[in-house]
Amino acid sequence: MAPPRQPVPDLAGRTVVVTGTTSGLGLALSGALARAGARVLMTVRDPERGASALAWVRDGITGAGSAETVRLDLADLASVRAAAADIRERAGDRVDVLVNNAAVSLGPRQLTRDGFELQIGTNHLGPAALTWLLMPALRAAGTPERPARVVTTSSLGHRTGGLDPADLHWERRSYSPTRAYGASKLANLLFAAELDRRLRRADDPVLSVAAHPGLTTSQLLANALARGGTWKTRLYALPERYLSQPVTDGILPQLLAATGPVGGGDYLGPTRLFGARGPAGPAKRSATARDPRLAAELWRATAAATGVAPDPGE
């Protein structure tokens, strides 16, 4: 895998947590950050695949960077709590960047260990809980001159699904894998925006930034097909095959969000072919993703579902 074309600043001395690192965006992102000198904590659900990913990342490090794995299953809140405690202990309660990258897409309706619909549970509720649990470490690492960062990974698909905070798990509505995925990615943008508003209000030295990879070749659809994806899932695989960009380009918006000159509340993505590919820059979000009332309602529903105290609080 070739290095990304976007230059990355020297990250020596910084600790970065990346979720979902055994393949695709997370693996490429971990490699780029470690090569730039960061200490990268790579969260993995499967230890065997995690060992292979870690070996690949370490093989590419030539400078001061390092990498290690942390067990994390975002579809299990007990695992999220354990991973957050592990990360805080290993990092000395100082985390400079958290990249919420891991996601699942499409496939038949399934539930997490906690009874959540799988896509909203893995793509939003687990990452939100992890963010809140790591916020003390992010706050400790950040300064007004160099704030810590939370990077939330959304998708062009955020436009394909509405969000009902009172029915996050599709118990009252007819289930659609596509709409459920879109709802989870919409939740990512709403959460990132509400987190930004609350961080600003608290005057915390932490930035909330969102990013999306456009159409990028990754394992997301392949994993959905392996879980029994429908004919629609196979249909979505066609544009990925013919229009998608390599993963080294797909991570550019996340790299910019994690290390570049950005501000809290920014949303970044590819800037060509209607956001499907190209250099990283400002991205467009739907009107629903800009709704502060919906974002605040989701924030409260997320706290109630996860049982994790929001940070920043009220």
HUDAMO-V251495 format. One record per run of one state. SS is the DSSP state (h for helix, s for strand, l for the rest). FROM is the first residue (numbers start at 1). TO is the last residue. Records with the same first field share a line. If there is no record, write none. Layout:
SS: FROM-TO / FROM-TO
This chain:
l: 1-14 / 19-23 / 36-38 / 45-46 / 60-65 / 72-76 / 91-96 / 101-110 / 112-116 / 142-147 / 154-155 / 161-164 / 168-176 / 203-205 / 212-215 / 217-219 / 227-230 / 244-244 / 246-246 / 251-251 / 260-266 / 273-276 / 283-287 / 291-291 / 307-314
s: 15-18 / 39-44 / 66-71 / 97-100 / 111-111 / 117-117 / 148-153 / 206-211 / 216-216 / 245-245 / 267-272 / 277-282
h: 24-35 / 47-59 / 77-90 / 118-141 / 156-160 / 165-167 / 177-202 / 220-226 / 231-243 / 247-250 / 252-259 / 288-290 / 292-306
